[in-house]
Structures are given as structure tokens and as C-alpha cells.
Amino acid sequence: MAKNRWARSDRLMRALHLYTGMFLVPWMMVYAISAFLVNHKEWFGKEIQPTWEVSQEIDFDPGPAFPQDSEEQAR
């Protein structure tokens, strides 16, 4: 009886492991490919990272009502 119960649980665990792995393989491949591209971007010619440009600069003057103490500013 105990051997039959072990065989059923073993079969269940094998099936769970198989189908969970099959479900997670595409997700893991996305991570693997993206990590490869990020780590070896010089192999592909152009840089993958975007270039940044300033669109607008604004001077911030908080005025006298703005608290000068850092704890009060945090609140």
C-alpha cells in the first residue's frame, strides 16, 4: 500500500515539475535574451540605450513660505 501511494505522489510530482517547467521556459528565455542583449550591446553595432536631450529647464524658487528645515520639508 505504501509503495503504491509513493508511486502516485511521484507521478504527480513529475507531472507538476514537467508542466511547470514548460510553462516557465518562454518567460526565462525572454530574460535570458534580454540580459544577453544588454550585456553585449557592442556586438550589434548601434547602442540600444536612448540618447537624452534637454527639452526644458525651469528655475525653482520656493519662496519664503517654503520650510527651510529638512524635516519640515519632508513632511
Sequence and secondary structure as in RCSB ss.txt:
>XXXX:A:sequence
MAKNRWARSDRLMRALHLYTGMFLVPWMMVYAISAFLVNHKEWFGKEIQPTWEVSQEIDFDPGPAFPQDSEEQAR
>XXXX:A:secstr
 HHHHHHHHHHHHHHHHHHHHHHHHHHHHHHHHHHHHHHTGGGGSS SS              TTS  SHHHHH 
